[in-house]
Amino acid sequence: MPSTPVSFSESIQEKILEAHRIFRSWGNDLMGDRSIALLLQTLKGQILDSRKAMFDLGIVATCTHCDEEEGGSCCGAGIENRYNTVLLLMNLLLGVHLPAERLLPGGCFFLGRHGCVLEVRHILCINYLCLRIQREMPPDKMAALQDVTGREMDSVFTVHEAIKKFMRR
């Protein structure tokens, strides 16, 4: 898990503004660093692999059904408080547009009509599976999913730490 402390005193809007400020100051240098550019490319691939696995295993459909038909969502307001500036910066480096306001009332700040608008998500968002999914998913499929999402979480951590190290130089 990224080691930058979670700040609950700073609003998500403040964190987004800070991520934009850092992106303006450091974005070109970060993207110009071969090591970080390669790590970001690897991360992008890991994200795509995880999202494909979640789609193929029916998790996306189950979550959509739960949210739209059963009135529930694990992506509730407050989850965004787990995000730190570096995670948000990583999204900017991957070309994500960070919203200026909450997109859905009662939902996470980053929850859009078609799911999360972020590419780089907090480890909680990558790893969480509700009890319903845990009960219904066969163990071999669960193990395969954990392998794929584990690689994504490793990449998130590696890029997060590389960016912090780069900026300390």
C-alpha positions as protocol buffer text, in pm:
chain_id: "A"
residue {
  index: 1
  type: MET
  ca { x: 0 y: 0 z: 0 }
}
residue {
  index: 2
  type: PRO
  ca { x: 133 y: 346 z: -82 }
}
residue {
  index: 3
  type: SER
  ca { x: 309 y: 489 z: 221 }
}
residue {
  index: 4
  type: THR
  ca { x: 196 y: 851 z: 192 }
}
residue {
  index: 5
  type: PRO
  ca { x: -29 y: 899 z: 494 }
}
residue {
  index: 6
  type: VAL
  ca { x: -401 y: 929 z: 437 }
}
residue {
  index: 7
  type: SER
  ca { x: -506 y: 1286 z: 509 }
}
residue {
  index: 8
  type: PHE
  ca { x: -863 y: 1316 z: 624 }
}
residue {
  index: 9
  type: SER
  ca { x: -819 y: 1683 z: 714 }
}
residue {
  index: 10
  type: GLU
  ca { x: -746 y: 1781 z: 355 }
}
residue {
  index: 11
  type: SER
  ca { x: -1053 y: 1769 z: 131 }
}
residue {
  index: 12
  type: ILE
  ca { x: -1047 y: 1570 z: -187 }
}
residue {
  index: 13
  type: GLN
  ca { x: -1077 y: 1894 z: -382 }
}
residue {
  index: 14
  type: GLU
  ca { x: -761 y: 2023 z: -209 }
}
residue {
  index: 15
  type: LYS
  ca { x: -579 y: 1700 z: -293 }
}
residue {
  index: 16
  type: ILE
  ca { x: -690 y: 1729 z: -657 }
}
residue {
  index: 17
  type: LEU
  ca { x: -567 y: 2090 z: -674 }
}
residue {
  index: 18
  type: GLU
  ca { x: -234 y: 1984 z: -525 }
}
residue {
  index: 19
  type: ALA
  ca { x: -204 y: 1696 z: -774 }
}
residue {
  index: 20
  type: HIS
  ca { x: -265 y: 1942 z: -1059 }
}
residue {
  index: 21
  type: ARG
  ca { x: -4 y: 2180 z: -917 }
}
residue {
  index: 22
  type: ILE
  ca { x: 254 y: 1902 z: -896 }
}
residue {
  index: 23
  type: PHE
  ca { x: 160 y: 1781 z: -1244 }
}
residue {
  index: 24
  type: ARG
  ca { x: 219 y: 2129 z: -1387 }
}
residue {
  index: 25
  type: SER
  ca { x: 555 y: 2153 z: -1208 }
}
residue {
  index: 26
  type: TRP
  ca { x: 682 y: 1796 z: -1242 }
}
residue {
  index: 27
  type: GLY
  ca { x: 472 y: 1626 z: -1510 }
}
residue {
  index: 28
  type: ASN
  ca { x: 712 y: 1669 z: -1801 }
}
residue {
  index: 29
  type: ASP
  ca { x: 1011 y: 1566 z: -1588 }
}
residue {
  index: 30
  type: LEU
  ca { x: 830 y: 1259 z: -1457 }
}
residue {
  index: 31
  type: MET
  ca { x: 712 y: 1152 z: -1803 }
}
residue {
  index: 32
  type: GLY
  ca { x: 1057 y: 1223 z: -1943 }
}
residue {
  index: 33
  type: ASP
  ca { x: 1222 y: 988 z: -1696 }
}
residue {
  index: 34
  type: ARG
  ca { x: 1261 y: 656 z: -1879 }
}
residue {
  index: 35
  type: SER
  ca { x: 1227 y: 449 z: -1563 }
}
residue {
  index: 36
  type: ILE
  ca { x: 904 y: 616 z: -1451 }
}
residue {
  index: 37
  type: ALA
  ca { x: 761 y: 616 z: -1803 }
}
residue {
  index: 38
  type: LEU
  ca { x: 825 y: 241 z: -1825 }
}
residue {
  index: 39
  type: LEU
  ca { x: 674 y: 182 z: -1480 }
}
residue {
  index: 40
  type: LEU
  ca { x: 364 y: 380 z: -1580 }
}
residue {
  index: 41
  type: GLN
  ca { x: 332 y: 178 z: -1901 }
}
residue {
  index: 42
  type: THR
  ca { x: 359 y: -146 z: -1705 }
}
residue {
  index: 43
  type: LEU
  ca { x: 99 y: -19 z: -1459 }
}
residue {
  index: 44
  type: LYS
  ca { x: -137 y: 67 z: -1744 }
}
residue {
  index: 45
  type: GLY
  ca { x: -109 y: -291 z: -1869 }
}
residue {
  index: 46
  type: GLN
  ca { x: -173 y: -431 z: -1520 }
}
residue {
  index: 47
  type: ILE
  ca { x: -481 y: -209 z: -1487 }
}
residue {
  index: 48
  type: LEU
  ca { x: -616 y: -333 z: -1820 }
}
residue {
  index: 49
  type: ASP
  ca { x: -553 y: -695 z: -1720 }
}
residue {
  index: 50
  type: SER
  ca { x: -740 y: -647 z: -1390 }
}
residue {
  index: 51
  type: ARG
  ca { x: -1034 y: -473 z: -1552 }
}
residue {
  index: 52
  type: LYS
  ca { x: -1059 y: -745 z: -1819 }
}
residue {
  index: 53
  type: ALA
  ca { x: -1053 y: -1018 z: -1553 }
}
residue {
  index: 54
  type: MET
  ca { x: -1326 y: -841 z: -1355 }
}
residue {
  index: 55
  type: PHE
  ca { x: -1538 y: -809 z: -1668 }
}
residue {
  index: 56
  type: ASP
  ca { x: -1477 y: -1168 z: -1780 }
}
residue {
  index: 57
  type: LEU
  ca { x: -1558 y: -1306 z: -1433 }
}
residue {
  index: 58
  type: GLY
  ca { x: -1888 y: -1116 z: -1422 }
}
residue {
  index: 59
  type: ILE
  ca { x: -1786 y: -889 z: -1135 }
}
residue {
  index: 60
  type: VAL
  ca { x: -1859 y: -574 z: -1334 }
}
residue {
  index: 61
  type: ALA
  ca { x: -2207 y: -702 z: -1421 }
}
residue {
  index: 62
  type: THR
  ca { x: -2274 y: -803 z: -1059 }
}
residue {
  index: 63
  type: CYS
  ca { x: -2164 y: -464 z: -926 }
}
residue {
  index: 64
  type: THR
  ca { x: -2368 y: -280 z: -1190 }
}
residue {
  index: 65
  type: HIS
  ca { x: -2677 y: -485 z: -1106 }
}
residue {
  index: 66
  type: CYS
  ca { x: -2630 y: -426 z: -733 }
}
residue {
  index: 67
  type: ASP
  ca { x: -2592 y: -50 z: -783 }
}
residue {
  index: 68
  type: GLU
  ca { x: -2871 y: -4 z: -1036 }
}
residue {
  index: 69
  type: GLU
  ca { x: -3127 y: -264 z: -928 }
}
residue {
  index: 70
  type: GLU
  ca { x: -3064 y: -319 z: -560 }
}
residue {
  index: 71
  type: GLY
  ca { x: -2972 y: 36 z: -463 }
}
residue {
  index: 72
  type: GLY
  ca { x: -2635 y: -54 z: -317 }
}
residue {
  index: 73
  type: SER
  ca { x: -2280 y: 35 z: -397 }
}
residue {
  index: 74
  type: CYS
  ca { x: -1951 y: -27 z: -219 }
}
residue {
  index: 75
  type: CYS
  ca { x: -1831 y: 296 z: -385 }
}
residue {
  index: 76
  type: GLY
  ca { x: -1997 y: 523 z: -131 }
}
residue {
  index: 77
  type: ALA
  ca { x: -1918 y: 878 z: -30 }
}
residue {
  index: 78
  type: GLY
  ca { x: -1604 y: 894 z: 180 }
}
residue {
  index: 79
  type: ILE
  ca { x: -1401 y: 632 z: -7 }
}
residue {
  index: 80
  type: GLU
  ca { x: -1227 y: 920 z: -186 }
}
residue {
  index: 81
  type: ASN
  ca { x: -1072 y: 1024 z: 145 }
}
residue {
  index: 82
  type: ARG
  ca { x: -838 y: 725 z: 113 }
}
residue {
  index: 83
  type: TYR
  ca { x: -673 y: 883 z: -192 }
}
residue {
  index: 84
  type: ASN
  ca { x: -357 y: 1086 z: -157 }
}
residue {
  index: 85
  type: THR
  ca { x: -203 y: 1342 z: -388 }
}
residue {
  index: 86
  type: VAL
  ca { x: 48 y: 1099 z: -543 }
}
residue {
  index: 87
  type: LEU
  ca { x: -228 y: 852 z: -645 }
}
residue {
  index: 88
  type: LEU
  ca { x: -416 y: 1141 z: -803 }
}
residue {
  index: 89
  type: LEU
  ca { x: -97 y: 1260 z: -975 }
}
residue {
  index: 90
  type: MET
  ca { x: -49 y: 909 z: -1116 }
}
residue {
  index: 91
  type: ASN
  ca { x: -393 y: 937 z: -1274 }
}
residue {
  index: 92
  type: LEU
  ca { x: -302 y: 1272 z: -1429 }
}
residue {
  index: 93
  type: LEU
  ca { x: 17 y: 1117 z: -1569 }
}
residue {
  index: 94
  type: LEU
  ca { x: -200 y: 853 z: -1737 }
}
residue {
  index: 95
  type: GLY
  ca { x: -424 y: 1119 z: -1891 }
}
residue {
  index: 96
  type: VAL
  ca { x: -720 y: 1091 z: -1655 }
}
residue {
  index: 97
  type: HIS
  ca { x: -938 y: 1399 z: -1610 }
}
residue {
  index: 98
  type: LEU
  ca { x: -1005 y: 1440 z: -1238 }
}
residue {
  index: 99
  type: PRO
  ca { x: -1356 y: 1569 z: -1164 }
}
residue {
  index: 100
  type: ALA
  ca { x: -1402 y: 1904 z: -993 }
}
residue {
  index: 101
  type: GLU
  ca { x: -1713 y: 1790 z: -809 }
}
residue {
  index: 102
  type: ARG
  ca { x: -1885 y: 1471 z: -698 }
}
residue {
  index: 103
  type: LEU
  ca { x: -2043 y: 1307 z: -1000 }
}
residue {
  index: 104
  type: LEU
  ca { x: -2312 y: 1104 z: -822 }
}
residue {
  index: 105
  type: PRO
  ca { x: -2480 y: 1208 z: -496 }
}
residue {
  index: 106
  type: GLY
  ca { x: -2399 y: 963 z: -219 }
}
residue {
  index: 107
  type: GLY
  ca { x: -2122 y: 799 z: -421 }
}
residue {
  index: 108
  type: CYS
  ca { x: -1746 y: 817 z: -404 }
}
residue {
  index: 109
  type: PHE
  ca { x: -1619 y: 1143 z: -553 }
}
residue {
  index: 110
  type: PHE
  ca { x: -1474 y: 939 z: -843 }
}
residue {
  index: 111
  type: LEU
  ca { x: -1778 y: 721 z: -913 }
}
residue {
  index: 112
  type: GLY
  ca { x: -1927 y: 800 z: -1253 }
}
residue {
  index: 113
  type: ARG
  ca { x: -2226 y: 662 z: -1441 }
}
residue {
  index: 114
  type: HIS
  ca { x: -2013 y: 375 z: -1575 }
}
residue {
  index: 115
  type: GLY
  ca { x: -1801 y: 302 z: -1269 }
}
residue {
  index: 116
  type: CYS
  ca { x: -1481 y: 456 z: -1142 }
}
residue {
  index: 117
  type: VAL
  ca { x: -1340 y: 740 z: -1353 }
}
residue {
  index: 118
  type: LEU
  ca { x: -989 y: 675 z: -1224 }
}
residue {
  index: 119
  type: GLU
  ca { x: -731 y: 447 z: -1383 }
}
residue {
  index: 120
  type: VAL
  ca { x: -509 y: 422 z: -1076 }
}
residue {
  index: 121
  type: ARG
  ca { x: -722 y: 322 z: -781 }
}
residue {
  index: 122
  type: HIS
  ca { x: -650 y: 288 z: -410 }
}
residue {
  index: 123
  type: ILE
  ca { x: -560 y: -62 z: -299 }
}
residue {
  index: 124
  type: LEU
  ca { x: -894 y: -90 z: -115 }
}
residue {
  index: 125
  type: CYS
  ca { x: -1080 y: -26 z: -440 }
}
residue {
  index: 126
  type: ILE
  ca { x: -872 y: -281 z: -629 }
}
residue {
  index: 127
  type: ASN
  ca { x: -891 y: -553 z: -367 }
}
residue {
  index: 128
  type: TYR
  ca { x: -1243 y: -527 z: -224 }
}
residue {
  index: 129
  type: LEU
  ca { x: -1500 y: -791 z: -312 }
}
residue {
  index: 130
  type: CYS
  ca { x: -1834 y: -802 z: -132 }
}
residue {
  index: 131
  type: LEU
  ca { x: -1948 y: -1115 z: 49 }
}
residue {
  index: 132
  type: ARG
  ca { x: -2191 y: -1197 z: -231 }
}
residue {
  index: 133
  type: ILE
  ca { x: -1913 y: -1211 z: -489 }
}
residue {
  index: 134
  type: GLN
  ca { x: -1685 y: -1398 z: -250 }
}
residue {
  index: 135
  type: ARG
  ca { x: -1953 y: -1663 z: -190 }
}
residue {
  index: 136
  type: GLU
  ca { x: -2047 y: -1704 z: -557 }
}
residue {
  index: 137
  type: MET
  ca { x: -1700 y: -1709 z: -714 }
}
residue {
  index: 138
  type: PRO
  ca { x: -1536 y: -2052 z: -747 }
}
residue {
  index: 139
  type: PRO
  ca { x: -1202 y: -2076 z: -562 }
}
residue {
  index: 140
  type: ASP
  ca { x: -997 y: -2123 z: -882 }
}
residue {
  index: 141
  type: LYS
  ca { x: -1149 y: -1808 z: -1034 }
}
residue {
  index: 142
  type: MET
  ca { x: -1091 y: -1617 z: -709 }
}
residue {
  index: 143
  type: ALA
  ca { x: -725 y: -1725 z: -708 }
}
residue {
  index: 144
  type: ALA
  ca { x: -683 y: -1615 z: -1071 }
}
residue {
  index: 145
  type: LEU
  ca { x: -842 y: -1278 z: -996 }
}
residue {
  index: 146
  type: GLN
  ca { x: -623 y: -1227 z: -690 }
}
residue {
  index: 147
  type: ASP
  ca { x: -315 y: -1303 z: -900 }
}
residue {
  index: 148
  type: VAL
  ca { x: -410 y: -1039 z: -1161 }
}
residue {
  index: 149
  type: THR
  ca { x: -515 y: -773 z: -911 }
}
residue {
  index: 150
  type: GLY
  ca { x: -208 y: -849 z: -700 }
}
residue {
  index: 151
  type: ARG
  ca { x: 12 y: -754 z: -994 }
}
residue {
  index: 152
  type: GLU
  ca { x: -183 y: -429 z: -1034 }
}
residue {
  index: 153
  type: MET
  ca { x: -142 y: -347 z: -664 }
}
residue {
  index: 154
  type: ASP
  ca { x: 232 y: -420 z: -684 }
}
residue {
  index: 155
  type: SER
  ca { x: 260 y: -185 z: -982 }
}
residue {
  index: 156
  type: VAL
  ca { x: 64 y: 89 z: -806 }
}
residue {
  index: 157
  type: PHE
  ca { x: 299 y: 65 z: -509 }
}
residue {
  index: 158
  type: THR
  ca { x: 612 y: 59 z: -727 }
}
residue {
  index: 159
  type: VAL
  ca { x: 510 y: 364 z: -932 }
}
residue {
  index: 160
  type: HIS
  ca { x: 393 y: 550 z: -621 }
}
residue {
  index: 161
  type: GLU
  ca { x: 729 y: 500 z: -451 }
}
residue {
  index: 162
  type: ALA
  ca { x: 930 y: 580 z: -768 }
}
residue {
  index: 163
  type: ILE
  ca { x: 747 y: 912 z: -807 }
}
residue {
  index: 164
  type: LYS
  ca { x: 810 y: 1007 z: -444 }
}
residue {
  index: 165
  type: LYS
  ca { x: 1178 y: 914 z: -477 }
}
residue {
  index: 166
  type: PHE
  ca { x: 1211 y: 1110 z: -803 }
}
residue {
  index: 167
  type: MET
  ca { x: 1058 y: 1421 z: -645 }
}
residue {
  index: 168
  type: ARG
  ca { x: 1292 y: 1400 z: -341 }
}
residue {
  index: 169
  type: ARG
  ca { x: 1601 y: 1422 z: -566 }
}
